[in-house]
Amino acid sequence: MVIRRIGVWSVSKLYGALSAAMGLILGAVFALIGMAGGMASAMQESGGGPGAGLVGMMFGVGAIIILPIFYGVLGLVMGAIGAALYNLFAGMIGGIELETEP
């Protein structure tokens, strides 16, 4: 069995969803780091003012919202480009050969 052509939109949607999930994971990591940094800054007496810790914590919480959206959109676009390039090159040199068992 040889895969000669793939659906650009189906690959794009799948890659976008996978990338959004990765963005959510990375956003959670950034949020934890930002909140920890914000709390550490708020506990210091010689910090950059009373709102310095709050800015760090808000950046961390914002990462949970921004990164999944950014990664999802980027994944959608890159999935479409990758699938279109696959179709182009598979037409020129052949597709991916798969061996399956019944």
Chimera marker file (.cmm) of the C-alpha trace (Angstrom):
<marker_set name="trace">
<marker id="1" x="0.000" y="0.000" z="0.000" r="1" g="1" b="0" radius="0.5"/>
<marker id="2" x="1.369" y="3.419" z="-0.970" r="1" g="1" b="0" radius="0.5"/>
<marker id="3" x="0.093" y="6.765" z="0.297" r="1" g="1" b="0" radius="0.5"/>
<marker id="4" x="0.035" y="8.904" z="-2.825" r="1" g="1" b="0" radius="0.5"/>
<marker id="5" x="-1.999" y="11.866" z="-1.606" r="1" g="1" b="0" radius="0.5"/>
<marker id="6" x="-3.201" y="13.175" z="1.740" r="1" g="1" b="0" radius="0.5"/>
<marker id="7" x="-5.969" y="15.605" z="2.587" r="1" g="1" b="0" radius="0.5"/>
<marker id="8" x="-4.434" y="19.011" z="3.275" r="1" g="1" b="0" radius="0.5"/>
<marker id="9" x="-7.271" y="20.202" z="5.513" r="1" g="1" b="0" radius="0.5"/>
<marker id="10" x="-7.408" y="16.977" z="7.556" r="1" g="1" b="0" radius="0.5"/>
<marker id="11" x="-3.666" y="17.056" z="8.254" r="1" g="1" b="0" radius="0.5"/>
<marker id="12" x="-3.844" y="20.776" z="8.992" r="1" g="1" b="0" radius="0.5"/>
<marker id="13" x="-6.647" y="20.333" z="11.556" r="1" g="1" b="0" radius="0.5"/>
<marker id="14" x="-4.907" y="17.435" z="13.265" r="1" g="1" b="0" radius="0.5"/>
<marker id="15" x="-1.550" y="19.195" z="13.439" r="1" g="1" b="0" radius="0.5"/>
<marker id="16" x="-3.214" y="22.373" z="14.690" r="1" g="1" b="0" radius="0.5"/>
<marker id="17" x="-4.943" y="20.466" z="17.501" r="1" g="1" b="0" radius="0.5"/>
<marker id="18" x="-1.724" y="18.674" z="18.466" r="1" g="1" b="0" radius="0.5"/>
<marker id="19" x="0.188" y="21.952" z="18.470" r="1" g="1" b="0" radius="0.5"/>
<marker id="20" x="-2.505" y="23.645" z="20.583" r="1" g="1" b="0" radius="0.5"/>
<marker id="21" x="-2.223" y="20.818" z="23.129" r="1" g="1" b="0" radius="0.5"/>
<marker id="22" x="1.545" y="21.321" z="23.252" r="1" g="1" b="0" radius="0.5"/>
<marker id="23" x="0.954" y="25.055" z="23.676" r="1" g="1" b="0" radius="0.5"/>
<marker id="24" x="-1.327" y="24.358" z="26.628" r="1" g="1" b="0" radius="0.5"/>
<marker id="25" x="1.349" y="22.227" z="28.273" r="1" g="1" b="0" radius="0.5"/>
<marker id="26" x="4.035" y="24.844" z="27.660" r="1" g="1" b="0" radius="0.5"/>
<marker id="27" x="1.648" y="27.576" z="28.815" r="1" g="1" b="0" radius="0.5"/>
<marker id="28" x="1.113" y="25.738" z="32.094" r="1" g="1" b="0" radius="0.5"/>
<marker id="29" x="4.882" y="25.458" z="32.597" r="1" g="1" b="0" radius="0.5"/>
<marker id="30" x="5.336" y="29.178" z="31.845" r="1" g="1" b="0" radius="0.5"/>
<marker id="31" x="2.464" y="29.987" z="34.213" r="1" g="1" b="0" radius="0.5"/>
<marker id="32" x="4.061" y="28.061" z="37.065" r="1" g="1" b="0" radius="0.5"/>
<marker id="33" x="7.433" y="29.704" z="36.455" r="1" g="1" b="0" radius="0.5"/>
<marker id="34" x="5.863" y="33.164" z="36.142" r="1" g="1" b="0" radius="0.5"/>
<marker id="35" x="3.797" y="32.753" z="39.281" r="1" g="1" b="0" radius="0.5"/>
<marker id="36" x="6.792" y="31.478" z="41.241" r="1" g="1" b="0" radius="0.5"/>
<marker id="37" x="8.893" y="34.386" z="40.000" r="1" g="1" b="0" radius="0.5"/>
<marker id="38" x="6.126" y="36.848" z="40.768" r="1" g="1" b="0" radius="0.5"/>
<marker id="39" x="5.723" y="35.546" z="44.295" r="1" g="1" b="0" radius="0.5"/>
<marker id="40" x="9.487" y="35.627" z="44.858" r="1" g="1" b="0" radius="0.5"/>
<marker id="41" x="9.609" y="39.211" z="43.584" r="1" g="1" b="0" radius="0.5"/>
<marker id="42" x="6.688" y="40.240" z="45.788" r="1" g="1" b="0" radius="0.5"/>
<marker id="43" x="8.401" y="38.808" z="48.854" r="1" g="1" b="0" radius="0.5"/>
<marker id="44" x="11.575" y="40.830" z="48.318" r="1" g="1" b="0" radius="0.5"/>
<marker id="45" x="11.606" y="44.162" z="50.072" r="1" g="1" b="0" radius="0.5"/>
<marker id="46" x="13.917" y="45.867" z="47.562" r="1" g="1" b="0" radius="0.5"/>
<marker id="47" x="11.933" y="44.792" z="44.462" r="1" g="1" b="0" radius="0.5"/>
<marker id="48" x="10.871" y="47.024" z="41.600" r="1" g="1" b="0" radius="0.5"/>
<marker id="49" x="7.866" y="48.434" z="43.410" r="1" g="1" b="0" radius="0.5"/>
<marker id="50" x="4.626" y="47.037" z="44.765" r="1" g="1" b="0" radius="0.5"/>
<marker id="51" x="3.325" y="45.840" z="41.363" r="1" g="1" b="0" radius="0.5"/>
<marker id="52" x="6.462" y="44.017" z="40.165" r="1" g="1" b="0" radius="0.5"/>
<marker id="53" x="5.337" y="40.623" z="41.447" r="1" g="1" b="0" radius="0.5"/>
<marker id="54" x="1.867" y="41.055" z="40.006" r="1" g="1" b="0" radius="0.5"/>
<marker id="55" x="3.234" y="41.631" z="36.495" r="1" g="1" b="0" radius="0.5"/>
<marker id="56" x="5.202" y="38.384" z="36.628" r="1" g="1" b="0" radius="0.5"/>
<marker id="57" x="2.174" y="36.429" z="37.801" r="1" g="1" b="0" radius="0.5"/>
<marker id="58" x="-0.084" y="37.949" z="35.119" r="1" g="1" b="0" radius="0.5"/>
<marker id="59" x="2.466" y="37.071" z="32.421" r="1" g="1" b="0" radius="0.5"/>
<marker id="60" x="2.440" y="33.487" z="33.635" r="1" g="1" b="0" radius="0.5"/>
<marker id="61" x="-1.351" y="33.241" z="33.663" r="1" g="1" b="0" radius="0.5"/>
<marker id="62" x="-1.527" y="34.924" z="30.240" r="1" g="1" b="0" radius="0.5"/>
<marker id="63" x="0.752" y="32.214" z="28.832" r="1" g="1" b="0" radius="0.5"/>
<marker id="64" x="-1.990" y="29.632" z="29.427" r="1" g="1" b="0" radius="0.5"/>
<marker id="65" x="-4.257" y="31.598" z="27.077" r="1" g="1" b="0" radius="0.5"/>
<marker id="66" x="-1.800" y="32.953" z="24.507" r="1" g="1" b="0" radius="0.5"/>
<marker id="67" x="0.472" y="29.949" z="23.866" r="1" g="1" b="0" radius="0.5"/>
<marker id="68" x="-2.241" y="27.405" z="22.928" r="1" g="1" b="0" radius="0.5"/>
<marker id="69" x="-3.806" y="29.897" z="20.510" r="1" g="1" b="0" radius="0.5"/>
<marker id="70" x="-0.439" y="30.832" z="18.987" r="1" g="1" b="0" radius="0.5"/>
<marker id="71" x="0.752" y="27.222" z="18.690" r="1" g="1" b="0" radius="0.5"/>
<marker id="72" x="-2.639" y="26.080" z="17.349" r="1" g="1" b="0" radius="0.5"/>
<marker id="73" x="-2.734" y="28.693" z="14.579" r="1" g="1" b="0" radius="0.5"/>
<marker id="74" x="0.908" y="28.085" z="13.721" r="1" g="1" b="0" radius="0.5"/>
<marker id="75" x="0.287" y="24.320" z="13.654" r="1" g="1" b="0" radius="0.5"/>
<marker id="76" x="-2.735" y="24.780" z="11.403" r="1" g="1" b="0" radius="0.5"/>
<marker id="77" x="-0.715" y="26.796" z="8.886" r="1" g="1" b="0" radius="0.5"/>
<marker id="78" x="2.371" y="24.576" z="9.047" r="1" g="1" b="0" radius="0.5"/>
<marker id="79" x="0.248" y="21.421" z="8.753" r="1" g="1" b="0" radius="0.5"/>
<marker id="80" x="-1.353" y="22.767" z="5.577" r="1" g="1" b="0" radius="0.5"/>
<marker id="81" x="2.022" y="23.721" z="4.110" r="1" g="1" b="0" radius="0.5"/>
<marker id="82" x="3.523" y="20.354" z="5.041" r="1" g="1" b="0" radius="0.5"/>
<marker id="83" x="0.616" y="18.379" z="3.571" r="1" g="1" b="0" radius="0.5"/>
<marker id="84" x="0.667" y="20.418" z="0.358" r="1" g="1" b="0" radius="0.5"/>
<marker id="85" x="4.419" y="19.862" z="0.015" r="1" g="1" b="0" radius="0.5"/>
<marker id="86" x="3.947" y="16.148" z="0.651" r="1" g="1" b="0" radius="0.5"/>
<marker id="87" x="1.384" y="15.969" z="-2.135" r="1" g="1" b="0" radius="0.5"/>
<marker id="88" x="3.726" y="17.847" z="-4.470" r="1" g="1" b="0" radius="0.5"/>
<marker id="89" x="6.744" y="15.637" z="-3.784" r="1" g="1" b="0" radius="0.5"/>
<marker id="90" x="4.746" y="12.398" z="-3.620" r="1" g="1" b="0" radius="0.5"/>
<marker id="91" x="3.528" y="13.165" z="-7.140" r="1" g="1" b="0" radius="0.5"/>
<marker id="92" x="7.109" y="13.564" z="-8.337" r="1" g="1" b="0" radius="0.5"/>
<marker id="93" x="8.968" y="10.772" z="-6.537" r="1" g="1" b="0" radius="0.5"/>
<marker id="94" x="6.265" y="8.513" z="-5.133" r="1" g="1" b="0" radius="0.5"/>
<marker id="95" x="4.465" y="8.259" z="-1.840" r="1" g="1" b="0" radius="0.5"/>
<marker id="96" x="5.178" y="6.561" z="1.468" r="1" g="1" b="0" radius="0.5"/>
<marker id="97" x="5.044" y="2.787" z="1.308" r="1" g="1" b="0" radius="0.5"/>
<marker id="98" x="3.221" y="1.045" z="4.162" r="1" g="1" b="0" radius="0.5"/>
<marker id="99" x="3.170" y="-2.629" z="5.029" r="1" g="1" b="0" radius="0.5"/>
<marker id="100" x="0.082" y="-3.819" z="6.859" r="1" g="1" b="0" radius="0.5"/>
<marker id="101" x="-0.994" y="-7.121" z="8.300" r="1" g="1" b="0" radius="0.5"/>
<marker id="102" x="-4.556" y="-8.405" z="8.022" r="1" g="1" b="0" radius="0.5"/>
<link id1="1" id2="2" r="1" g="1" b="0" radius="0.2"/>
<link id1="2" id2="3" r="1" g="1" b="0" radius="0.2"/>
<link id1="3" id2="4" r="1" g="1" b="0" radius="0.2"/>
<link id1="4" id2="5" r="1" g="1" b="0" radius="0.2"/>
<link id1="5" id2="6" r="1" g="1" b="0" radius="0.2"/>
<link id1="6" id2="7" r="1" g="1" b="0" radius="0.2"/>
<link id1="7" id2="8" r="1" g="1" b="0" radius="0.2"/>
<link id1="8" id2="9" r="1" g="1" b="0" radius="0.2"/>
<link id1="9" id2="10" r="1" g="1" b="0" radius="0.2"/>
<link id1="10" id2="11" r="1" g="1" b="0" radius="0.2"/>
<link id1="11" id2="12" r="1" g="1" b="0" radius="0.2"/>
<link id1="12" id2="13" r="1" g="1" b="0" radius="0.2"/>
<link id1="13" id2="14" r="1" g="1" b="0" radius="0.2"/>
<link id1="14" id2="15" r="1" g="1" b="0" radius="0.2"/>
<link id1="15" id2="16" r="1" g="1" b="0" radius="0.2"/>
<link id1="16" id2="17" r="1" g="1" b="0" radius="0.2"/>
<link id1="17" id2="18" r="1" g="1" b="0" radius="0.2"/>
<link id1="18" id2="19" r="1" g="1" b="0" radius="0.2"/>
<link id1="19" id2="20" r="1" g="1" b="0" radius="0.2"/>
<link id1="20" id2="21" r="1" g="1" b="0" radius="0.2"/>
<link id1="21" id2="22" r="1" g="1" b="0" radius="0.2"/>
<link id1="22" id2="23" r="1" g="1" b="0" radius="0.2"/>
<link id1="23" id2="24" r="1" g="1" b="0" radius="0.2"/>
<link id1="24" id2="25" r="1" g="1" b="0" radius="0.2"/>
<link id1="25" id2="26" r="1" g="1" b="0" radius="0.2"/>
<link id1="26" id2="27" r="1" g="1" b="0" radius="0.2"/>
<link id1="27" id2="28" r="1" g="1" b="0" radius="0.2"/>
<link id1="28" id2="29" r="1" g="1" b="0" radius="0.2"/>
<link id1="29" id2="30" r="1" g="1" b="0" radius="0.2"/>
<link id1="30" id2="31" r="1" g="1" b="0" radius="0.2"/>
<link id1="31" id2="32" r="1" g="1" b="0" radius="0.2"/>
<link id1="32" id2="33" r="1" g="1" b="0" radius="0.2"/>
<link id1="33" id2="34" r="1" g="1" b="0" radius="0.2"/>
<link id1="34" id2="35" r="1" g="1" b="0" radius="0.2"/>
<link id1="35" id2="36" r="1" g="1" b="0" radius="0.2"/>
<link id1="36" id2="37" r="1" g="1" b="0" radius="0.2"/>
<link id1="37" id2="38" r="1" g="1" b="0" radius="0.2"/>
<link id1="38" id2="39" r="1" g="1" b="0" radius="0.2"/>
<link id1="39" id2="40" r="1" g="1" b="0" radius="0.2"/>
<link id1="40" id2="41" r="1" g="1" b="0" radius="0.2"/>
<link id1="41" id2="42" r="1" g="1" b="0" radius="0.2"/>
<link id1="42" id2="43" r="1" g="1" b="0" radius="0.2"/>
<link id1="43" id2="44" r="1" g="1" b="0" radius="0.2"/>
<link id1="44" id2="45" r="1" g="1" b="0" radius="0.2"/>
<link id1="45" id2="46" r="1" g="1" b="0" radius="0.2"/>
<link id1="46" id2="47" r="1" g="1" b="0" radius="0.2"/>
<link id1="47" id2="48" r="1" g="1" b="0" radius="0.2"/>
<link id1="48" id2="49" r="1" g="1" b="0" radius="0.2"/>
<link id1="49" id2="50" r="1" g="1" b="0" radius="0.2"/>
<link id1="50" id2="51" r="1" g="1" b="0" radius="0.2"/>
<link id1="51" id2="52" r="1" g="1" b="0" radius="0.2"/>
<link id1="52" id2="53" r="1" g="1" b="0" radius="0.2"/>
<link id1="53" id2="54" r="1" g="1" b="0" radius="0.2"/>
<link id1="54" id2="55" r="1" g="1" b="0" radius="0.2"/>
<link id1="55" id2="56" r="1" g="1" b="0" radius="0.2"/>
<link id1="56" id2="57" r="1" g="1" b="0" radius="0.2"/>
<link id1="57" id2="58" r="1" g="1" b="0" radius="0.2"/>
<link id1="58" id2="59" r="1" g="1" b="0" radius="0.2"/>
<link id1="59" id2="60" r="1" g="1" b="0" radius="0.2"/>
<link id1="60" id2="61" r="1" g="1" b="0" radius="0.2"/>
<link id1="61" id2="62" r="1" g="1" b="0" radius="0.2"/>
<link id1="62" id2="63" r="1" g="1" b="0" radius="0.2"/>
<link id1="63" id2="64" r="1" g="1" b="0" radius="0.2"/>
<link id1="64" id2="65" r="1" g="1" b="0" radius="0.2"/>
<link id1="65" id2="66" r="1" g="1" b="0" radius="0.2"/>
<link id1="66" id2="67" r="1" g="1" b="0" radius="0.2"/>
<link id1="67" id2="68" r="1" g="1" b="0" radius="0.2"/>
<link id1="68" id2="69" r="1" g="1" b="0" radius="0.2"/>
<link id1="69" id2="70" r="1" g="1" b="0" radius="0.2"/>
<link id1="70" id2="71" r="1" g="1" b="0" radius="0.2"/>
<link id1="71" id2="72" r="1" g="1" b="0" radius="0.2"/>
<link id1="72" id2="73" r="1" g="1" b="0" radius="0.2"/>
<link id1="73" id2="74" r="1" g="1" b="0" radius="0.2"/>
<link id1="74" id2="75" r="1" g="1" b="0" radius="0.2"/>
<link id1="75" id2="76" r="1" g="1" b="0" radius="0.2"/>
<link id1="76" id2="77" r="1" g="1" b="0" radius="0.2"/>
<link id1="77" id2="78" r="1" g="1" b="0" radius="0.2"/>
<link id1="78" id2="79" r="1" g="1" b="0" radius="0.2"/>
<link id1="79" id2="80" r="1" g="1" b="0" radius="0.2"/>
<link id1="80" id2="81" r="1" g="1" b="0" radius="0.2"/>
<link id1="81" id2="82" r="1" g="1" b="0" radius="0.2"/>
<link id1="82" id2="83" r="1" g="1" b="0" radius="0.2"/>
<link id1="83" id2="84" r="1" g="1" b="0" radius="0.2"/>
<link id1="84" id2="85" r="1" g="1" b="0" radius="0.2"/>
<link id1="85" id2="86" r="1" g="1" b="0" radius="0.2"/>
<link id1="86" id2="87" r="1" g="1" b="0" radius="0.2"/>
<link id1="87" id2="88" r="1" g="1" b="0" radius="0.2"/>
<link id1="88" id2="89" r="1" g="1" b="0" radius="0.2"/>
<link id1="89" id2="90" r="1" g="1" b="0" radius="0.2"/>
<link id1="90" id2="91" r="1" g="1" b="0" radius="0.2"/>
<link id1="91" id2="92" r="1" g="1" b="0" radius="0.2"/>
<link id1="92" id2="93" r="1" g="1" b="0" radius="0.2"/>
<link id1="93" id2="94" r="1" g="1" b="0" radius="0.2"/>
<link id1="94" id2="95" r="1" g="1" b="0" radius="0.2"/>
<link id1="95" id2="96" r="1" g="1" b="0" radius="0.2"/>
<link id1="96" id2="97" r="1" g="1" b="0" radius="0.2"/>
<link id1="97" id2="98" r="1" g="1" b="0" radius="0.2"/>
<link id1="98" id2="99" r="1" g="1" b="0" radius="0.2"/>
<link id1="99" id2="100" r="1" g="1" b="0" radius="0.2"/>
<link id1="100" id2="101" r="1" g="1" b="0" radius="0.2"/>
<link id1="101" id2="102" r="1" g="1" b="0" radius="0.2"/>
</marker_set>
